[in-house]
């Protein structure tokens, strides 16, 4: 879902790839109910706002043994280097879904 984009704003290349990849990597695999991925992107003035969420299985641990967490660590490092003190990255783990919010002040 993309809406209200200020097309004059520029964001660093490939910055969102890890969040998109994680949504697909950790989405649930239910056969009896819907598996969902939702990506929302918009701008509010010079603020880039994005939300990435996906359904997850109850048995999935927050610390997935198949992952060493390097993607999110690298993303945080890039954000610090490129947008120091001008971004907010919030990760929420709920019982049945993951959600990540990334807001960046592009002014």
N, C-alpha and C positions, 0 to 999 in steps of 0.2 A: 504494500500500500504506500504509494508516494503521492503526497499532496502538499500544496502551498510551498513549493520550492523557489527560493531566491536563486535564479540561475546565474547570477553574477558572483556567487560565492564559490571558492575553490577549496577542496579538501585534498590532503596528501593522497597520492595514488595507492591503491590496494589496501588502504587502512581498514576497510570493513570486511575484507576477505576472511579473516580468522573468525569473526563473529558469524558470518554466513556459513562457513565450514562447520563450526561447532553446532549450529542449529541442525544441520543435516547429520552430523556425526552422532549426536546424542539424542535424536528424536526417538520416541518410543516405537515399538514394533508390535502393537496390539493387533490381533486378528479379529477381536470381537467389538472393538470400538475405534473411533477415529484417531488417527495420528496426525498431529498438526504442527505446522511451522508458520509463524507469522512474523513478517518483517515490516516495520513501519518507519518511514523516513519523511521528515519535513523540516522546514526552517521557520524560525520565529525571529524576524529581523535578521541579525547576523549570527544567530545561534542555530547551528545544525543539530537536529535532534533525531535519534534513532532508537528503536526498540527491537530486539530480537528475542523471540520466545519460541519454545517448542515443548510439545508434550513429552513426558518421560515416564518410564516405568517405575513403579514403586520400589522395585528391587534394585534400581540403579543407585549406587552409592554416589555421594557428592564428590568423592575422591575416586574417580574411575581408575581401575587398575590398568587399563589399556592406554592411559594417557599420563604423561609426565608434566602436563600443564605449561609446556614451553610456549605455546601459541599465545595465551593470555599474558604471560610474562613479557613476551616480546612486544605485544601490543601496548602494554603499559609503558614499557621503555620507550617505544616510538612516540607515544603520546606525550611523555615527559620531555623528550627532546624537541618535538615539533610544536607542542602546545602547552608548555609549562605553565601550570596554574590557570589554564584557560579551558580546561575540560573536566568532565565528570563521568566516571565509569562506575556503574553500580551493577553488581551481580546479585541476583536473588534466586535462591533454590527453594522451590515450594514442593509440596508433597507430590504433585502430579505434573509440574512443569518447571522449566528453567526460564529465566528472563534476564536479559542484559540491556541496560540503558546506557547509551553513550551520547553525551551532549558536548559540543565543542563551540567555543566562542571564536568565530572566524573573522572578527573585526580587526 
